[in-house]
Amino acid sequence: MNKAPAALELERVFRQLDENGDGKVSPSELNQHLGLGLTREEEELIWLSSGEGILLGLDDLIQIVEAGEEEEKLRDLKEAFRLYDDGEKRGFITPRSLRAMLIKLGEPARSMDECEAMIARFDSDGDGVLCFDEFRVMMLL
């Protein structure tokens, strides 16, 4: 099985950080060299949860990076959701707010019926609006 380019890059970076070649680096080294922006508390949590004391292996690094990427995706989705909810600030997207955002984005004008149909495809609870979780499902497909 071939590794993804991102995994190969992480492996390359990890080997550079692993100065003594033992297959382990400390959380503070990772934070310092990779600019992860971890707080001292986060470094300590990683240290405590690694199960091997102070040192992390390549698999640990991959998990940390993937968790950060997921967190960033979630932040981006929340920001996009807020844009669609703009003006109403109710915590959900209505057909009206969807139509308004599509117009702002330069999309061809949609009828209210079309916007209702777009929402209905992902409206899992049938309330006629999209909550954040429904929006997230829609955006990740």
Number of C-alpha atoms within 10 A of each C-alpha: 3 6 9 9 9 10 14 12 12 17 17 13 16 22 17 13 18 19 11 10 11 10 14 20 23 18 24 20 15 20 16 12 12 12 9 14 11 15 11 12 9 14 19 15 12 21 18 13 13 15 10 11 11 17 19 23 16 19 11 17 19 16 11 13 13 12 12 13 12 11 12 12 13 13 12 12 18 16 12 16 21 18 15 24 23 17 10 13 12 11 15 20 25 21 21 16 20 23 22 19 16 15 13 12 9 8 11 10 13 14 12 13 10 13 19 19 14 14 23 17 12 20 20 15 11 11 11 17 23 26 20 18 16 18 21 17 12 15 12 8 5
